[in-house]
Amino acid sequence: MKLRLMLWLLGWMLKRALRRKPRFREQLAEMRSLDWGIATEDLSIARHYRMTPQGIQVGAGLPVDLDLELRFDDEATAIRVLRKPTQQAFLDGMMAGKVRLVGDSGDLKKLQKLLKHL
């Protein structure tokens, strides 16, 4: 339940940043768009985010056409890593086999640049 709330709140924060933070809008305009999602490995908890300079759409589940997916072993791992989403936290999770990245690692770096402006 905690992870579901956290992912919903992330969507709300992204939409708010798009409205209020010029640097966030600039970064997103440079990227043009980024479709990404977060889920547990068994897909019991999953949420996706479609971000463009015109708006951000948030939905449940993971569509197949996402640019980037972050998959976590379980809810506890996801909460621990997402509380402090640093490069080191993701790297440590991937080395331990608790975090799996589906997509291009370059998109992860773009996402981390954007999340700094939340």
Residue, then its C-alpha position, 0 to 999 in steps of 0.5 A: m500500500k505504501l508503494r502505491l501511494m508513493l507512485w501516485l504521489l510521484g505522478w502528482m509531483l511531476k504534474r506540479a513541477l511541469r506547471r510550476k518549475p521552468r527548469f523542469r519544463e526546459q529539461l523536458a522540452e529538450m528530451r521531447s518526451l519520456d515514457w517510463g514506468i515503475a513496478t515490482e517484478d511480479l507486476s502486482i504494483a505498477r505505474h507508468y508515466r508519459m511525459t511530454p512538454q504539453g503534459i504528463q499522463v499517469g496510469a496504472g500498469l506497464p504498457v509494452d511501449l515504454d522507453l524505460e522500466l524500473r523493476f524492483d524485486d519487492e515493495a520494500t526494495a522499491i521504497r528503499v531505493l525510491r526514497k533516495p533515488t541516487q545513481q549509487a542506490f540504483l547501481d547497488g540495487m542492480m549489483a545485488g539483483k534487486v533492481r532491474l532496468v529494462g530499456d536504455s540506461g541513457d534514459l535513466k540518466k535523463l530521468q534522474k536529471l528531471l527528478k532533481h527538479l521536483 
